[in-house]
Amino acid sequence: MGAGATRAGLLLAPVVLTALVGCAPEASGCEVDDPVVTPAAVAPGDEVEVTIAGLACSSDVTVEQYTLELYLPGDTEPSATFRLDITGSDGAARGVFDVPTDVSPGEGYVAIAGLPLRCEGAASCPDPAAAIMFTEP
């Protein structure tokens, strides 16, 4: 099976990271911590859990959606995009996905994309991200 087919299957997998989060654009100082990837080093076919702590926002923030992008080693564009299950009213989230079976060894990462948030004292926030090391089988 080719890399494109594996990645397409990853996108369609029912247990993929399903969820959704955003803060109201007017929320000042609304930030999301970097996601936590467990385990941090994985082999092809391994299961990965991604968790996100709750939002550090004021009470007027509405939790809507988190979009998680998976970047495999060498990627400049995401290989797959997922949604994460919201697990708490504060915007905490969790999801699980399987590592593609044809992934090359090296460092990749997952990033939360498209959050309409503003950091305290900044015009925009960098996308929260976490490294993930892909190893040999």
N, CA, C and O atoms as a DFTB+ gen file, in Angstrom:
548 C
 N C O
     1  1       0.847      -1.173       0.000
     2  2       0.000       0.000       0.000
     3  2       0.887       1.229       0.000
     4  3       1.852       1.287       0.762
     5  1       0.586       2.209      -0.832
     6  2       1.410       3.407      -0.951
     7  2       1.188       4.361       0.202
     8  3       0.222       4.235       0.955
     9  1       2.098       5.321       0.332
    10  2       2.009       6.310       1.410
    11  2       0.728       7.101       1.320
    12  3       0.122       7.397       2.349
    13  1       0.289       7.456       0.114
    14  2      -0.942       8.228      -0.044
    15  2      -2.141       7.443       0.438
    16  3      -3.019       7.993       1.102
    17  1      -2.189       6.156       0.109
    18  2      -3.311       5.323       0.539
    19  2      -3.310       5.159       2.050
    20  3      -4.368       5.191       2.679
    21  1      -2.124       4.983       2.638
    22  2      -2.043       4.845       4.087
    23  2      -2.509       6.122       4.764
    24  3      -3.260       6.080       5.738
    25  1      -2.060       7.253       4.247
    26  2      -2.460       8.524       4.844
    27  2      -3.947       8.760       4.670
    28  3      -4.595       9.281       5.578
    29  1      -4.501       8.391       3.533
    30  2      -5.933       8.542       3.308
    31  2      -6.689       7.653       4.281
    32  3      -7.706       8.063       4.841
    33  1      -6.189       6.421       4.486
    34  2      -6.818       5.515       5.450
    35  2      -6.745       6.070       6.849
    36  3      -7.682       5.915       7.633
    37  1      -5.649       6.713       7.170
    38  2      -5.485       7.325       8.486
    39  2      -6.538       8.395       8.694
    40  3      -7.087       8.528       9.788
    41  1      -6.820       9.156       7.651
    42  2      -7.825      10.213       7.748
    43  2      -9.223       9.644       7.939
    44  3     -10.059      10.258       8.602
    45  1      -9.479       8.484       7.366
    46  2     -10.816       7.919       7.410
    47  2     -11.033       6.979       8.590
    48  3     -12.163       6.562       8.842
    49  1      -9.991       6.645       9.303
    50  2     -10.108       5.709      10.417
    51  2     -11.092       6.230      11.460
    52  3     -11.017       7.398      11.840
    53  1     -12.005       5.395      11.927
    54  2     -13.036       5.860      12.858
    55  2     -12.513       6.242      14.227
    56  3     -13.160       7.017      14.931
    57  1     -11.363       5.724      14.627
    58  2     -10.857       6.042      15.956
    59  2      -9.881       7.206      15.915
    60  3      -9.218       7.513      16.906
    61  1      -9.804       7.831      14.787
    62  2      -8.875       8.946      14.639
    63  2      -9.257      10.030      15.629
    64  3     -10.346      10.006      16.203
    65  1      -8.386      10.949      15.819
    66  2      -8.620      12.035      16.750
    67  2      -9.864      12.815      16.347
    68  3      -9.833      13.593      15.393
    69  1     -10.959      12.608      17.075
    70  2     -12.175      13.334      16.759
    71  2     -12.472      14.330      17.854
    72  3     -12.649      13.932      19.005
    73  1     -12.534      15.606      17.541
    74  2     -12.940      16.640      18.473
    75  2     -12.996      17.998      17.859
    76  3     -12.807      18.144      16.652
    77  1     -13.251      18.997      18.660
    78  2     -13.441      20.336      18.160
    79  2     -13.252      21.408      19.251
    80  3     -13.897      21.272      20.290
    81  1     -12.149      22.813      19.060
    82  2     -12.046      23.907      20.076
    83  2     -11.632      25.226      19.477
    84  3     -10.721      25.273      18.651
    85  1     -12.256      26.251      19.861
    86  2     -11.851      27.581      19.481
    87  2     -12.312      28.551      20.538
    88  3     -13.297      28.292      21.230
    89  1     -11.626      29.650      20.674
    90  2     -12.025      30.681      21.619
    91  2     -12.571      31.857      20.835
    92  3     -12.202      32.077      19.681
    93  1     -13.437      32.598      21.461
    94  2     -13.945      33.803      20.820
    95  2     -12.782      34.723      20.511
    96  3     -11.918      34.914      21.367
    97  1     -12.727      35.305      19.313
    98  2     -11.585      36.134      18.927
    99  2     -11.334      37.291      19.879
   100  3     -10.195      37.736      20.013
   101  1     -12.372      37.789      20.546
   102  2     -12.183      38.926      21.440
   103  2     -11.597      38.527      22.798
   104  3     -11.278      39.400      23.605
   105  1     -11.452      37.246      23.056
   106  2     -10.910      36.799      24.336
   107  2      -9.430      37.159      24.421
   108  3      -8.632      36.719      23.594
   109  1      -9.072      37.944      25.401
   110  2      -7.688      38.366      25.569
   111  2      -6.975      37.403      26.505
   112  3      -7.533      37.002      27.526
   113  1      -5.758      37.035      26.170
   114  2      -4.994      36.147      27.023
   115  2      -5.506      34.722      27.008
   116  3      -5.294      33.968      27.958
   117  1      -6.185      34.349      25.924
   118  2      -6.720      32.994      25.798
   119  2      -5.660      32.141      25.120
   120  3      -5.352      32.350      23.947
   121  1      -5.103      31.185      25.845
   122  2      -4.013      30.395      25.313
   123  2      -4.277      28.906      25.488
   124  3      -4.997      28.495      26.398
   125  1      -3.693      28.114      24.618
   126  2      -3.774      26.664      24.686
   127  2      -2.366      26.145      24.925
   128  3      -1.428      26.549      24.238
   129  1      -2.214      25.250      25.899
   130  2      -0.911      24.632      26.134
   131  2      -0.564      23.716      24.966
   132  3      -1.443      23.300      24.210
   133  1       0.722      23.405      24.825
   134  2       1.141      22.450      23.810
   135  2       0.478      21.102      24.087
   136  3       0.278      20.737      25.245
   137  1       0.135      20.360      23.026
   138  2      -0.421      19.028      23.248
   139  2       0.635      18.109      23.864
   140  3       1.835      18.353      23.737
   141  1       0.179      17.061      24.526
   142  2       1.067      16.052      25.104
   143  2       0.869      14.774      24.297
   144  3      -0.253      14.288      24.155
   145  1       1.974      14.233      23.768
   146  2       1.945      13.027      22.947
   147  2       2.514      11.879      23.776
   148  3       3.606      11.988      24.333
   149  1       1.752      10.759      23.855
   150  2       2.176       9.601      24.630
   151  2       2.005       8.341      23.793
   152  3       0.903       8.069      23.315
   153  1       3.053       7.578      23.609
   154  2       4.440       7.830      23.981
   155  2       5.085       8.830      23.033
   156  3       4.546       9.112      21.963
   157  1       6.218       9.356      23.415
   158  2       6.908      10.364      22.612
   159  2       7.712       9.745      21.470
   160  3       8.048      10.432      20.505
   161  1       8.022       8.446      21.573
   162  2       8.730       7.725      20.505
   163  2       7.868       6.528      20.116
   164  3       7.472       5.735      20.970
   165  1       7.579       6.403      18.819
   166  2       6.667       5.367      18.346
   167  2       7.198       4.704      17.091
   168  3       7.952       5.305      16.326
   169  1       6.797       3.459      16.889
   170  2       7.153       2.702      15.689
   171  2       5.930       2.645      14.765
   172  3       4.811       2.906      15.205
   173  1       6.138       2.309      13.502
   174  2       5.003       2.173      12.590
   175  2       3.937       1.242      13.173
   176  3       4.256       0.173      13.694
   177  1       2.679       1.651      13.082
   178  2       1.560       0.852      13.585
   179  2       1.228       1.069      15.048
   180  3       0.167       0.639      15.501
   181  1       2.107       1.728      15.810
   182  2       1.834       1.993      17.231
   183  2       0.650       2.940      17.393
   184  3       0.315       3.704      16.488
   185  1       0.032       2.872      18.556
   186  2      -1.049       3.784      18.899
   187  2      -0.473       4.984      19.647
   188  3       0.403       4.831      20.499
   189  1      -0.966       6.172      19.325
   190  2      -0.505       7.411      19.947
   191  2      -1.700       8.101      20.585
   192  3      -2.771       8.197      19.986
   193  1      -1.503       8.581      21.810
   194  2      -2.536       9.363      22.480
   195  2      -2.085      10.820      22.515
   196  3      -0.931      11.112      22.829
   197  1      -2.997      11.725      22.193
   198  2      -2.725      13.154      22.252
   199  2      -3.729      13.769      23.215
   200  3      -4.937      13.579      23.075
   201  1      -3.210      14.517      24.206
   202  2      -4.096      15.206      25.148
   203  2      -3.750      16.688      25.158
   204  3      -2.613      17.084      24.903
   205  1      -4.759      17.489      25.458
   206  2      -4.592      18.932      25.558
   207  2      -5.252      19.376      26.849
   208  3      -6.405      19.034      27.114
   209  1      -4.518      20.139      27.657
   210  2      -5.071      20.663      28.900
   211  2      -6.129      21.708      28.560
   212  3      -6.213      22.165      27.420
   213  1      -6.915      22.073      29.524
   214  2      -7.950      23.081      29.309
   215  2      -7.388      24.435      28.925
   216  3      -6.197      24.696      29.095
   217  1      -8.244      25.286      28.412
   218  2      -7.857      26.625      27.986
   219  2      -7.699      27.539      29.183
   220  3      -8.443      27.433      30.158
   221  1      -6.733      28.432      29.111
   222  2      -6.541      29.447      30.141
   223  2      -7.217      30.722      29.652
   224  3      -6.549      31.689      29.286
   225  1      -8.556      30.713      29.649
   226  2      -9.327      31.820      29.089
   227  2     -10.337      32.352      30.100
   228  3     -10.614      31.734      31.128
   229  1     -10.868      33.510      29.771
   230  2     -11.946      34.061      30.578
   231  2     -13.227      33.275      30.324
   232  3     -13.278      32.473      29.391
   233  1     -14.243      33.483      31.121
   234  2     -15.466      32.693      31.061
   235  2     -16.292      32.924      29.795
   236  3     -17.223      32.160      29.541
   237  1     -15.990      33.948      28.990
   238  2     -16.771      34.200      27.782
   239  2     -16.286      33.399      26.576
   240  3     -16.748      33.630      25.459
   241  1     -15.375      32.477      26.782
   242  2     -14.826      31.671      25.695
   243  2     -15.723      30.463      25.433
   244  3     -16.160      29.784      26.362
   245  1     -15.987      30.210      24.159
   246  2     -16.800      29.064      23.763
   247  2     -15.898      27.991      23.170
   248  3     -15.128      28.257      22.247
   249  1     -15.997      26.786      23.701
   250  2     -15.227      25.664      23.171
   251  2     -15.989      25.106      21.978
   252  3     -17.144      24.696      22.100
   253  1     -15.332      25.094      20.824
   254  2     -15.976      24.603      19.616
   255  2     -15.214      23.467      18.947
   256  3     -15.804      22.438      18.617
   257  1     -13.904      23.642      18.742
   258  2     -13.188      22.654      17.950
   259  2     -11.670      22.760      18.089
   260  3     -11.120      23.858      18.185
   261  1     -10.996      21.600      18.097
   262  2      -9.547      21.530      17.936
   263  2      -9.289      20.794      16.628
   264  3      -9.923      19.775      16.357
   265  1      -8.386      21.287      15.832
   266  2      -7.933      20.578      14.650
   267  2      -6.468      20.260      14.889
   268  3      -5.670      21.145      15.197
   269  1      -6.124      18.994      14.743
   270  2      -4.756      18.539      14.971
   271  2      -4.156      18.125      13.642
   272  3      -4.761      17.351      12.900
   273  1      -2.967      18.634      13.334
   274  2      -2.270      18.270      12.108
   275  2      -1.085      17.376      12.452
   276  3      -0.339      17.655      13.391
   277  1      -0.917      16.299      11.685
   278  2       0.201      15.372      11.863
   279  2       1.225      15.625      10.767
   280  3       0.909      15.565       9.578
   281  1       2.459      15.910      11.184
   282  2       3.566      16.107      10.259
   283  2       4.546      14.950      10.438
   284  3       5.125      14.785      11.512
   285  1       4.730      14.152       9.392
   286  2       5.680      13.054       9.436
   287  2       7.072      13.593       9.124
   288  3       7.191      14.716       8.633
   289  1       8.141      12.820       9.397
   290  2       9.498      13.306       9.135
   291  2       9.650      13.819       7.698
   292  3       9.285      13.137       6.741
   293  1      10.191      15.025       7.569
   294  2      10.425      15.617       6.269
   295  2       9.241      16.368       5.677
   296  3       9.388      17.030       4.650
   297  1       8.066      16.279       6.306
   298  2       6.879      16.967       5.785
   299  2       6.983      18.477       5.957
   300  3       7.449      18.962       6.988
   301  1       6.550      19.209       4.951
   302  2       6.387      20.658       5.072
   303  2       4.900      21.007       5.124
   304  3       4.530      22.130       5.468
   305  1       4.064      20.048       4.784
   306  2       2.613      20.166       4.874
   307  2       2.124      18.996       5.730
   308  3       2.786      17.959       5.786
   309  1       0.975      19.148       6.397
   310  2       0.490      18.041       7.222
   311  2       0.164      16.801       6.385
   312  3      -0.354      16.907       5.273
   313  1       0.474      15.639       6.932
   314  2       0.172      14.366       6.275
   315  2      -1.262      13.952       6.546
   316  3      -1.878      13.253       5.742
   317  1      -1.790      14.384       7.679
   318  2      -3.159      14.057       8.061
   319  2      -3.679      15.148       8.986
   320  3      -2.908      15.803       9.687
   321  1      -4.968      15.330       8.979
   322  2      -5.614      16.301       9.852
   323  2      -6.723      15.583      10.604
   324  3      -7.486      14.813      10.020
   325  1      -6.805      15.841      11.900
   326  2      -7.780      15.183      12.764
   327  2      -8.525      16.209      13.594
   328  3      -8.110      17.363      13.698
   329  1      -9.615      15.781      14.177
   330  2     -10.297      16.569      15.190
   331  2     -10.152      15.812      16.505
   332  3     -10.139      14.581      16.514
   333  1     -10.043      16.541      17.615
   334  2      -9.874      15.916      18.934
   335  2     -11.173      15.960      19.733
   336  3     -11.895      16.955      19.683
   337  1     -11.480      14.883      20.475
   338  2     -12.657      14.832      21.348
   339  2     -12.474      15.767      22.529
   340  3     -11.472      15.686      23.240
   341  1     -13.427      16.644      22.737
   342  2     -13.421      17.514      23.906
   343  2     -13.802      16.651      25.109
   344  3     -14.796      15.926      25.073
   345  1     -13.007      16.735      26.166
   346  2     -13.257      15.914      27.346
   347  2     -13.677      16.736      28.557
   348  3     -14.023      16.170      29.593
   349  1     -13.652      18.056      28.446
   350  2     -14.035      18.894      29.581
   351  2     -14.613      20.219      29.126
   352  3     -14.334      20.677      28.018
   353  1     -15.418      20.833      29.978
   354  2     -16.041      22.112      29.642
   355  2     -15.006      23.228      29.509
   356  3     -15.299      24.284      28.947
   357  1     -13.800      22.997      30.023
   358  2     -12.732      24.000      29.919
   359  2     -11.941      23.878      28.618
   360  3     -10.978      24.618      28.415
   361  1     -12.330      22.962      27.735
   362  2     -11.636      22.797      26.464
   363  2     -10.581      21.716      26.468
   364  3      -9.865      21.565      25.478
   365  1     -10.458      20.955      27.546
   366  2      -9.511      19.833      27.556
   367  2      -9.945      18.842      26.474
   368  3     -11.137      18.689      26.207
   369  1      -8.970      18.170      25.855
   370  2      -9.285      17.256      24.756
   371  2      -8.356      16.056      24.769
   372  3      -7.270      16.089      25.348
   373  1      -8.821      14.975      24.103
   374  2      -8.044      13.746      24.015
   375  2      -8.390      13.043      22.714
   376  3      -9.528      13.099      22.250
   377  1      -7.401      12.382      22.130
   378  2      -7.625      11.576      20.939
   379  2      -6.555      10.527      20.791
   380  3      -5.488      10.624      21.398
   381  1      -6.838       9.520      19.982
   382  2      -5.911       8.418      19.751
   383  2      -5.841       8.181      18.242
   384  3      -6.861       8.236      17.555
   385  1      -4.642       7.919      17.730
   386  2      -4.494       7.531      16.335
   387  2      -3.385       6.510      16.208
   388  3      -2.537       6.383      17.092
   389  1      -3.396       5.774      15.089
   390  2      -2.362       4.790      14.793
   391  2      -1.324       5.411      13.870
   392  3      -1.665       6.115      12.920
   393  1      -0.059       5.147      14.157
   394  2       1.039       5.633      13.324
   395  2       0.973       4.902      11.979
   396  3       0.803       3.683      11.952
   397  1       1.105       5.629      10.864
   398  2       1.116       4.958       9.553
   399  2       2.178       3.865       9.512
   400  3       3.254       4.013      10.090
   401  1       1.874       2.787       8.836
   402  2       2.808       1.654       8.793
   403  2       4.006       1.911       7.898
   404  3       5.003       1.193       7.984
   405  1       3.929       2.923       7.038
   406  2       5.047       3.197       6.127
   407  2       5.819       4.459       6.492
   408  3       6.518       5.025       5.651
   409  1       5.698       4.902       7.740
   410  2       6.388       6.124       8.157
   411  2       7.897       5.884       8.220
   412  3       8.349       4.828       8.664
   413  1       8.662       6.867       7.774
   414  2      10.122       6.796       7.847
   415  2      10.586       7.211       9.234
   416  3       9.936       8.031       9.882
   417  1      11.704       6.657       9.701
   418  2      12.230       7.077      11.000
   419  2      12.627       8.553      10.974
   420  3      13.056       9.073       9.944
   421  1      12.479       9.210      12.108
   422  2      12.857      10.614      12.230
   423  2      11.857      11.352      13.099
   424  3      10.900      10.775      13.615
   425  1      12.108      12.655      13.248
   426  2      11.239      13.458      14.099
   427  2      10.140      14.114      13.277
   428  3      10.398      14.707      12.229
   429  1       8.938      14.002      13.758
   430  2       7.782      14.692      13.204
   431  2       7.133      15.460      14.337
   432  3       7.725      15.619      15.405
   433  1       5.933      15.931      14.115
   434  2       5.227      16.616      15.188
   435  2       3.744      16.691      14.908
   436  3       3.291      16.484      13.782
   437  1       2.993      16.993      15.958
   438  2       1.575      17.284      15.841
   439  2       1.390      18.736      16.264
   440  3       2.052      19.207      17.189
   441  1       0.491      19.443      15.588
   442  2       0.243      20.854      15.892
   443  2      -1.257      21.109      15.914
   444  3      -2.005      20.557      15.107
   445  1      -1.682      21.943      16.838
   446  2      -3.072      22.397      16.864
   447  2      -3.135      23.584      15.916
   448  3      -2.407      24.561      16.095
   449  1      -3.987      23.510      14.924
   450  2      -4.007      24.537      13.879
   451  2      -5.291      25.354      13.893
   452  3      -6.343      24.894      14.337
   453  1      -5.170      26.575      13.395
   454  2      -6.338      27.402      13.144
   455  2      -7.073      27.933      14.346
   456  3      -8.271      28.206      14.259
   457  1      -6.395      28.090      15.472
   458  2      -7.070      28.622      16.653
   459  2      -7.183      30.141      16.571
   460  3      -6.174      30.824      16.397
   461  1      -8.383      30.676      16.693
   462  2      -8.550      32.134      16.653
   463  2      -8.325      32.743      18.033
   464  3      -9.233      33.341      18.611
   465  1      -7.126      32.590      18.551
   466  2      -6.803      33.042      19.907
   467  2      -5.796      34.178      19.871
   468  3      -5.084      34.368      18.885
   469  1      -5.748      34.916      20.947
   470  2      -4.720      35.944      21.080
   471  2      -3.940      35.686      22.358
   472  3      -4.525      35.435      23.412
   473  1      -2.638      35.746      22.263
   474  2      -1.792      35.596      23.442
   475  2      -1.731      36.927      24.179
   476  3      -1.873      37.992      23.578
   477  1      -1.521      36.852      25.470
   478  2      -1.390      38.063      26.283
   479  2      -0.243      38.900      25.753
   480  3       0.895      38.432      25.714
   481  1      -0.520      40.131      25.345
   482  2       0.517      41.042      24.890
   483  2       1.054      40.747      23.502
   484  3       2.090      41.297      23.127
   485  1       0.383      39.890      22.715
   486  2       0.864      39.559      21.368
   487  2      -0.286      39.650      20.370
   488  3      -1.447      39.472      20.740
   489  1       0.027      39.922      19.130
   490  2      -1.000      40.019      18.091
   491  2      -1.536      38.647      17.698
   492  3      -2.708      38.520      17.344
   493  1      -0.691      37.620      17.755
   494  2      -1.137      36.276      17.421
   495  2      -0.294      35.257      18.173
   496  3       0.797      35.563      18.653
   497  1      -0.813      34.052      18.264
   498  2      -0.126      32.980      18.983
   499  2       0.475      31.989      17.994
   500  3      -0.119      31.743      16.944
   501  1       1.629      31.418      18.296
   502  2       2.124      30.323      17.460
   503  2       1.231      29.102      17.693
   504  3       0.666      28.948      18.776
   505  1       1.101      28.238      16.692
   506  2       0.311      27.027      16.877
   507  2       0.981      26.142      17.925
   508  3       2.167      25.835      17.806
   509  1       0.234      25.729      18.953
   510  2       0.807      24.814      19.940
   511  2       1.183      23.501      19.250
   512  3       0.424      23.000      18.421
   513  1       2.340      22.946      19.582
   514  2       2.820      21.741      18.906
   515  2       3.615      20.872      19.871
   516  3       4.082      21.335      20.911
   517  1       3.760      19.591      19.499
   518  2       4.575      18.647      20.270
   519  2       5.314      17.739      19.299
   520  3       4.748      17.276      18.308
   521  1       6.582      17.491      19.593
   522  2       7.408      16.607      18.773
   523  2       7.013      15.152      19.015
   524  3       6.550      14.786      20.095
   525  1       7.206      14.342      17.991
   526  2       6.997      12.901      18.107
   527  2       8.096      12.226      17.295
   528  3       8.312      12.573      16.134
   529  1       8.795      11.262      17.902
   530  2       9.905      10.579      17.246
   531  2       9.400       9.258      16.667
   532  3       8.868       8.411      17.386
   533  1       9.576       9.101      15.359
   534  2       9.188       7.871      14.677
   535  2      10.433       6.997      14.578
   536  3      11.461       7.437      14.064
   537  1      10.344       5.761      15.066
   538  2      11.480       4.841      15.109
   539  2      11.303       3.706      14.104
   540  3      10.265       3.596      13.452
   541  1      12.326       2.869      13.989
   542  2      12.259       1.670      13.156
   543  2      11.257       0.706      13.796
   544  3      11.029       0.753      15.005
   545  1      10.665      -0.161      12.984
   546  2       9.732      -1.167      13.558
   547  2      10.428      -2.115      14.514
   548  3       9.790      -3.008      15.073
